[in-house]
Amino acid sequence: MDYELEINQDDGFVTARLSGARRPDSLIEAAAEITADCRGWGIFRVLIDVRKMTGELDTLETFDVAGRGIPNRTEARRLVRSAILDRAENIHRIRFFETVAVNRGLTVKVFDGEADAVRWLLEDQDAPQR
């Protein structure tokens, strides 16, 4: 395991803070942990903060994680909204992740500001859970 995960319940959503190496297998494994905790708590909105992760994925790795690795997990499809919080200098690169994940049926949005991410997460909170 090349990452550390701190996960907490907040008011209406889960916050997952990741640190360590940004690698495809680490991100897929962390996503599985996060979605399992969300299911256990019955909360299906999650803020995933990857600002403390090091390194970056290349285009093919990003496509693999966003296009197959995470969407192929049944639990990931239960999430109503997933906001990914990253550093401003990474936003352009991670937008590709967002595009691929959305094209695979996930509701994901990338942010570089926590307040905007939380606001988006809590929109339509009365919508039915999956």
N, C-alpha and C positions, 0 to 999 in steps of 0.2 A: 504494500500500500504506500503510494508516493504522495499521499495527501492527508490533511487533517480536516475533520468536519466538526463544526460546532452547530448544533441544531436546537432551535427553541420555538416554542409557541408564542405568537404575538396575538394581538386582538384581531381575529378573523383571518390570520394567515400564519404560515410557518416561515421562519428565517433560517436559512442554511448558509453558513459562512465557511468557505473553503480556502485552504492555504496549501502550499506545497507545489509539486510539479504539475503543470498542465499537460497531461498525456491522455490519449484516447481511452485507454483502459481505466485510468483513474477517474475520468469524468463519467464513464458509463457505470462504474462501480458506485461512485458517489450518488449518481442519480437513482440507482436502485435503493440505496440506504435512505435517501431523502423521501422517495415515494412510499417506501414501507412505513416510515414514521408518520407521514401525512395520513396514510390509510389508517394506521393505528389510532391516531388522534381524531380522525373524521374531519380533517381540514384539507381542502383540495385547492388551495391557493398558496403559492410559495415564492418567496424572494430568495434567489440564489446569488450570493455575493462572492464573486471570484476575483475581486480586486487584489487580494494578497497572493494569488497564484503566480508562479513564475513560468516563463517560457510561453510558447504559442504553438498552436497546431498549424500544420500546412493545410492547403486547400483540400487535398484528398482526405486527410485525417478529419478535418472539420465536416466534410460531406459524410464520411462514414459514421461519425458520432451522431450528427444531427439527422441523417437520413436513414440509418439502420440501427445503430447501437441503442439509442434511447427510444425511438418510436416503436421498435419491435417489442418492447417490454410492456405488457398489458397494464401494469400499474401506472406507467407514465401517461397513458390515455385517460386515466381517471382525473388527472389534474385539470381544474377549470381554467386556471391561469398560472403561468410561470414567468416571473420577471427576473431577468438576469442582469445583475449589476456588475459593471466592469469599469476599468479606468478609461478616461476619455481617449487616450491614445490607442486603445484597443477596439473602440466602437466600430470603426470601419470594417475591421476584420471579422468581428463577431456578428455583424449584420448578416453576413453570409450564413452563419449558423442559424440565425433567426429565420431567414428566408427558407432554408432547406427544411427546418423543423415545422414551420407553418405549412409548407407544401406537403408535409407528411401527416398533417392533421392535428398537430399540437398547437395550443394557444400559448405562444411564447413571444415576449417582447424584450428588447435589450435597452438598457438605460445606463447613463453615467452619473445620474443623480438619484440618491435614495428616496427623496421626497416624491419625485415624479413616479418612481417605480411603485411605491406604496400606494399612491393615489390611483394609479392604473389597476393595481391588484384589487383594490377595494371597490372599484366601479362595478355596478350591476351585482352587488353582493346578494341581492334577493333572487338572483337567477338560480334555477334548480341545479343541484349537485349531480354529477354523473355517476 
